[in-house]
Amino acid sequence: MDSKQRIAKALQVATDTKVFEMGRGVSSMVPEVFKQYFPGRKAKIIADINTWPVLGEKVYGLFVEAGIPVEKFVIMEKEFHAEWEYIEMVDKELDGGFIAVSVGSGVINDLCKLCSHHHGQQYLTLPTAASVDGYSSFGASISYQNSKQTFSCPAPVAIIADIDVIAAAPKEMTAAGYADLAAKVPAGAEWMVADLMGTAPIKPDAWHVLQDYLDDLLANPAGVAAGDPDAVADLFEGLTLSGIAMQAAQSSRPASCCDHLFSHILDMTHHRFNGKLQSHGFQVAIGTLTMCAVFDELFKLDLTKLDVDACVAAWPSLEEEQERAKLIFKDFPAPTLGFDNITKKYNDAATVREQLTRVRDTWPEFKKKLQAQVYPFKKMRDLFKTAGAPYDPSMIGVTREQLKDMFPIVQLMRHRMNVLDLAKRGMFYDNLVEGVFAPGGAWEI
C-alpha cells in the first residue's frame, strides 16, 4: 500500500480531519481549503518568531491575494512550551469571529487546537517541522496548574504539509519527530499489555491505521538525518497517522504510555540542559529507549511460573496504595497527581488474580507477540544514533540515577495501565528496574 492509499484509509477512520495534503509546495492551496471549510470567515495566522518568516508570512500573503480577511498573531518569545498563559493569549486573538490558521510546530498547533475548541470551531494547520505527532491528534497537551494535562479537543479539519518547508526544518526537530514516532513501538506493546489485562481493549481501527506500517516508516533514519524529502515525508506521514489513530481511539492510548511520562516529568519540573528546555521528542527518545530496556528485562522472565496466590496475598489495599502515592509525590509540583491516578486505576485482589492468571496462562504466546512488536534496546539505540536523536540520558542533561528515580512517579502518574503496573502485580517490578540499571544493563550505573 502506497502513501496515498494509507492516507485515504486513515481519513476514513478520522473523526475530525477531512483533508490531509502532503507534498512539495502544497502550502499554496491553503486559501482554497480555507474557503471550502470556512466560507465568509476571517482568518487569524498564529505563528511564532521562528515560523513566521519560514512560512507564516507567505501564508498571510496568500490570504491577502485571495481576498480573505486575515490578521496575524506572532508569539515573540524565542523559547516557550504549551503553557496556560499562551492559551489565554490565543483565546483572546480568536475573539471576534476569527478562525485559527496554525503555522508552526507542536506547541503552536496545540494552542490553536484547544483555543479553537474553546470557541466551538475547527481550524487549519500548516506544520513547519516533522517534530511531533500532535498535529493530527485528538487532544492537546498543555501545562496547567503545575501539571502536564491532555485536554480533550478536536483535531484540525485540514492538515497541509509542505514537504519543502518541513524537510528544511532544523535537523534536531526532525530527529525529535523520529523519536516521537519510534515511541509508538513500546507504547504499542504496553497497549497490548493493557488489552490482555482487560483495562484498555485494543481498538482495531486505531491500531491498524499506524501499527501496520510503523516498521516501514521508521526504516530510513539516515535519510531523516540528511533531510531527504522522501524520508521526511515518510516520517511526517507516520506522525500524522499516529494522530489520526488517536482520533479514532478518542485518546492518546495508541501513541504513548510510559515512554512519554518521563518527558512529562521533565516538563513539569522545568528541566533544562545547558540553559535550554529540551524538546518533547528528545525527552521522549530517552523514555522510549528506557521502555525498550524494560521489555528486554521482561523477556528474561518466565511468567508461566508466576505464583498468583502469593501475589494476590501480598497485594496492597487501595488505602495503602494511596498512601504510597502521597509519599512518592509529596515533593512533586503536582503532589496529588499520584493519589488521583492510583485511585482511578486501582484493581481489587480478585481482579488482580484474574489478570495475573491470564498472563501466566498465555505467557509463551503473548511473549512472542510482544517481542514481534517492541524493538530491543540496542536496535532502537542504533536507530536513534543514525537519525540524530539522543541515545543516552546525559545528552538531555539527565543522569542515569535521576532516570531511575523517575520510575515510581512514572508508574503512578497516569491512570493508564502500563507494564510497570503488571510488574507491581506480579511482584517482579524490582527485577525489571534493577535489571535496566545493573552492571551490563542498558543504563548501567
ABEGO torsion letter per residue (X at the ends): XBAAAAAAAAAAABAABABBBBEBGAAAAAAAAAAAABBGBBBBBBBBAAAAAAAAAAAAAAAAAAGBBBBBBBBABABBBBBAAAAAAAAAAABGGBBBBBBEBAAAAAAAAAAAAAAGBBBBBBBABBABAAAABBEBBBBBGGBBBBBBBBBBABBBBBAAAAAABBAAAAAAAAAAAAAAAAAAAAAAAAAAAGABBBBAAAAAAAAAAAAAAAABAAAAAAGBAAAAAAAAAAAAAAAAAAAAAGBAAAABBAAAAAAAAAAAAGBBBGGBBBBAAAAAAAAAAAAAAAAAAAAABBAAABBAAAAAAABBBAAAAAAAAAAAAAABABAAAAAAAAAAABBBAAAAAAAAAAAAAAAAAAAAAAAAABBBAAAAAAAAAAAGBBABAAAAGBBAAAAAAAAAAAAAABABBBAAAAAAAAGAAAAAAAAAABBGBABBX
